[in-house]
Amino acid sequence: MGRIFEVRKSAMFARWDKMAKNFTRIGKEIAIAVKAGGPDPDTNSALRRCYANAKSVNMPKDRVEAAIKRATGKDLVDYEELVYEGFGPHGVAILVESATDNGTRTVANIRAAFNKGGGTMGNSGSVAFLFTRMGEFKLKNEGIDMDELELEGIDFGMEEIGEDADGNIIIRTGFNDFGNMSDFLEKKNITPIESTLTRIPMTTVELNDEQSKEVLELVDRLEQDDDVQKVYHNLK
């Protein structure tokens, strides 16, 4: 019984850690969106996306409003968006997006994570060319005609449409068409579960289970850093 309790407790703490990390990430996205377009979601499409993304990770509304208030206050933290590149074990390309108020601290932490995880931090441009920047929208598959949506969406930059493992509709656009697709979905009264800019690997590396575990442990180590927003890799 004690062993079962320990396993459940560990899983619970892992969920809490993930939730806290998501709240921190969304909070930084809100700060960046407010700085760029103001605190009114009616006139700031990036902030509207933050609201939707916050809802997708069950971030309480009062936490969202508090983040907006901080972003407009005197104690505003000015986050800088920085990208780091490198290689994980077995030559897997890894790209790290961060939002930080101290680039010196962040680069030191990222370099240490790469080193401890059996990887190597690279120079700017060393792996970025292996990824394509795209807009990605996750929609609840309820009352949506995918064929009709695809036909209409092509004119607004839709490049891919399909379903994920949970049955949600996934739409991908070119990087420069992200705003066009956001406007298109808004006009159709479709609110995405989540919308984000992502990086899709153009080629992937296939490894065995043991090798893959080494890579994913490094990815997890990087994701645990408070300054890290997203980690991308080309492991198949």
C-alpha positions as CSV (number, residue, x, y, z in Angstrom):
1,M,0.0,0.0,0.0
2,G,2.9,2.3,0.9
3,R,4.5,1.7,-2.5
4,I,1.2,2.5,-4.4
5,F,0.9,5.8,-2.3
6,E,4.5,6.8,-3.2
7,V,3.8,6.2,-6.9
8,R,0.6,8.2,-6.8
9,K,2.3,11.0,-4.9
10,S,5.1,11.2,-7.4
11,A,2.6,11.4,-10.3
12,M,0.7,14.1,-8.5
13,F,3.8,16.2,-8.0
14,A,4.7,15.7,-11.6
15,R,1.3,17.1,-12.6
16,W,1.8,20.1,-10.3
17,D,5.2,20.8,-11.7
18,K,3.8,20.6,-15.3
19,M,0.9,22.9,-14.4
20,A,3.2,25.4,-12.7
21,K,5.5,25.4,-15.7
22,N,2.6,26.0,-18.1
23,F,1.3,28.9,-16.0
24,T,4.8,30.5,-16.0
25,R,5.1,30.0,-19.8
26,I,1.6,31.6,-20.4
27,G,2.4,34.4,-18.0
28,K,5.5,35.3,-20.0
29,E,3.5,35.1,-23.3
30,I,0.9,37.5,-21.8
31,A,3.7,40.0,-20.7
32,I,5.2,39.9,-24.2
33,A,1.7,40.2,-25.9
34,V,0.7,43.2,-23.7
35,K,4.0,45.0,-24.3
36,A,3.5,44.6,-28.1
37,G,-0.2,45.3,-28.4
38,G,-1.6,46.6,-25.1
39,P,-3.8,45.1,-22.4
40,D,-7.1,45.0,-24.3
41,P,-7.9,41.6,-25.9
42,D,-10.5,43.2,-28.2
43,T,-7.7,45.0,-30.0
44,N,-4.8,42.6,-29.3
45,S,-5.1,39.3,-31.2
46,A,-1.9,38.0,-29.5
47,L,-3.5,38.5,-26.1
48,R,-6.7,36.8,-27.2
49,R,-4.5,33.8,-28.2
50,C,-3.0,33.9,-24.7
51,Y,-6.5,33.7,-23.2
52,A,-7.3,30.6,-25.3
53,N,-3.9,29.0,-24.5
54,A,-4.4,29.7,-20.8
55,K,-7.8,28.0,-20.9
56,S,-6.3,25.0,-22.6
57,V,-4.0,24.4,-19.6
58,N,-6.7,25.2,-17.0
59,M,-5.0,28.4,-15.9
60,P,-7.5,30.3,-13.6
61,K,-9.0,33.5,-15.0
62,D,-7.7,35.5,-12.0
63,R,-4.2,34.3,-12.7
64,V,-4.5,35.5,-16.3
65,E,-5.9,38.9,-15.2
66,A,-3.1,39.2,-12.6
67,A,-0.5,38.6,-15.3
68,I,-2.0,41.3,-17.5
69,K,-2.0,43.7,-14.5
70,R,1.6,43.0,-13.8
71,A,2.4,43.5,-17.5
72,T,1.0,47.0,-17.3
73,G,2.4,48.0,-13.9
74,K,5.5,49.7,-12.8
75,D,7.2,46.5,-11.9
76,L,6.9,45.1,-15.4
77,V,9.5,42.5,-16.2
78,D,11.0,43.1,-19.7
79,Y,11.4,39.7,-21.2
80,E,13.7,39.1,-24.1
81,E,13.0,36.2,-26.5
82,L,16.1,34.3,-27.2
83,V,16.7,31.1,-29.2
84,Y,19.5,28.5,-28.5
85,E,20.6,25.7,-30.7
86,G,22.5,22.5,-30.2
87,F,22.8,18.8,-30.6
88,G,21.6,16.1,-28.2
89,P,23.0,12.6,-27.9
90,H,23.4,10.7,-31.2
91,G,23.3,13.9,-33.2
92,V,19.7,14.8,-32.6
93,A,19.1,18.5,-33.4
94,I,17.6,20.5,-30.5
95,L,16.3,24.1,-30.6
96,V,15.3,26.0,-27.4
97,E,13.0,29.0,-27.3
98,S,13.3,31.1,-24.1
99,A,11.8,34.3,-22.6
100,T,14.2,35.8,-20.1
101,D,15.0,38.9,-18.1
102,N,18.7,37.8,-17.8
103,G,20.3,36.4,-20.9
104,T,23.6,35.7,-19.2
105,R,21.9,33.4,-16.6
106,T,19.8,31.7,-19.3
107,V,22.6,30.8,-21.7
108,A,24.7,29.5,-18.8
109,N,21.8,27.2,-17.7
110,I,21.1,26.0,-21.2
111,R,24.8,25.2,-21.8
112,A,25.0,23.3,-18.5
113,A,21.8,21.3,-19.4
114,F,23.3,20.3,-22.8
115,N,26.6,19.3,-21.2
116,K,25.0,17.3,-18.4
117,G,22.6,15.6,-20.9
118,G,25.3,14.4,-23.2
119,G,24.7,17.1,-25.8
120,T,26.6,20.1,-27.2
121,M,25.4,23.6,-27.5
122,G,25.9,25.1,-30.9
123,N,26.2,28.5,-32.5
124,S,23.3,30.5,-33.9
125,G,22.1,28.9,-37.2
126,S,23.7,25.5,-36.4
127,V,20.3,23.6,-36.4
128,A,17.6,26.2,-37.1
129,F,17.7,25.5,-40.8
130,L,16.5,21.9,-40.0
131,F,13.2,23.2,-38.8
132,T,10.3,25.1,-40.6
133,R,8.5,27.7,-38.6
134,M,4.7,27.2,-38.9
135,G,1.5,28.4,-37.2
136,E,-0.4,25.6,-35.5
137,F,-4.1,25.7,-34.4
138,K,-5.8,23.0,-32.4
139,L,-9.6,22.9,-32.7
140,K,-12.3,20.9,-31.0
141,N,-13.7,18.5,-33.6
142,E,-17.4,19.4,-32.9
143,G,-19.7,20.5,-35.7
144,I,-16.8,21.2,-38.1
145,D,-16.8,20.0,-41.7
146,M,-13.1,19.4,-42.3
147,D,-13.5,19.3,-46.1
148,E,-15.3,22.7,-46.1
149,L,-12.8,24.1,-43.7
150,E,-9.9,23.0,-45.8
151,L,-11.4,24.4,-49.0
152,E,-12.0,27.8,-47.4
153,G,-8.8,27.9,-45.4
154,I,-6.5,27.4,-48.3
155,D,-7.0,31.1,-49.2
156,F,-5.9,32.1,-45.7
157,G,-2.6,30.1,-45.7
158,M,-3.7,26.7,-44.6
159,E,-1.0,24.1,-45.6
160,E,-2.0,21.1,-43.6
161,I,-5.1,19.8,-41.8
162,G,-5.6,16.6,-39.9
163,E,-6.4,15.1,-36.5
164,D,-4.3,14.4,-33.5
165,A,-4.4,11.3,-31.3
166,D,-7.3,12.8,-29.2
167,G,-9.4,13.5,-32.3
168,N,-8.8,17.3,-32.3
169,I,-8.4,19.0,-35.6
170,I,-4.9,20.3,-36.2
171,I,-4.3,23.1,-38.8
172,R,-0.9,24.3,-39.9
173,T,0.0,27.4,-41.8
174,G,3.1,29.1,-43.0
175,F,4.8,31.4,-40.5
176,N,3.7,34.5,-42.3
177,D,0.0,33.3,-42.5
178,F,-0.5,32.8,-38.8
179,G,-2.4,36.1,-38.4
180,N,-4.5,35.4,-41.6
181,M,-5.6,32.1,-40.2
182,S,-6.3,33.5,-36.8
183,D,-8.6,36.1,-38.4
184,F,-10.2,33.5,-40.6
185,L,-11.1,31.3,-37.7
186,E,-12.4,34.3,-35.7
187,K,-14.7,35.3,-38.5
188,K,-16.1,31.8,-38.6
189,N,-16.7,31.9,-34.8
190,I,-14.2,29.1,-34.3
191,T,-12.2,29.5,-31.1
192,P,-9.1,27.3,-31.1
193,I,-8.3,25.2,-28.1
194,E,-4.7,26.4,-28.6
195,S,-2.8,28.4,-31.2
196,T,0.9,28.8,-31.4
197,L,3.9,29.3,-33.6
198,T,5.8,26.1,-33.8
199,R,8.9,24.6,-35.5
200,I,8.5,21.4,-37.5
201,P,11.6,19.3,-38.3
202,M,12.1,18.8,-42.0
203,T,14.0,15.5,-41.5
204,T,14.0,13.2,-38.5
205,V,16.4,10.9,-36.8
206,E,15.3,7.4,-35.8
207,L,17.0,5.8,-32.8
208,N,16.4,2.7,-30.6
209,D,14.5,3.0,-27.3
210,E,17.6,3.3,-25.1
211,Q,19.1,6.1,-27.3
212,S,15.7,7.9,-27.6
213,K,15.5,7.9,-23.8
214,E,18.8,9.7,-23.5
215,V,17.6,12.4,-25.9
216,L,14.3,12.8,-24.2
217,E,15.9,13.1,-20.8
218,L,17.9,16.0,-22.2
219,V,14.8,17.6,-23.6
220,D,13.1,17.2,-20.2
221,R,16.1,18.8,-18.5
222,L,15.9,21.8,-20.8
223,E,12.1,22.1,-20.4
224,Q,12.5,22.3,-16.6
225,D,14.4,25.6,-16.8
226,D,12.1,28.5,-15.8
227,D,13.4,30.6,-18.7
228,V,12.6,28.0,-21.3
229,Q,9.3,28.3,-23.2
230,K,9.5,25.5,-25.8
231,V,12.0,22.8,-26.8
232,Y,12.0,21.3,-30.3
233,H,13.9,18.3,-31.7
234,N,14.0,16.1,-34.7
235,L,13.9,12.7,-33.0
236,K,11.4,10.6,-34.8
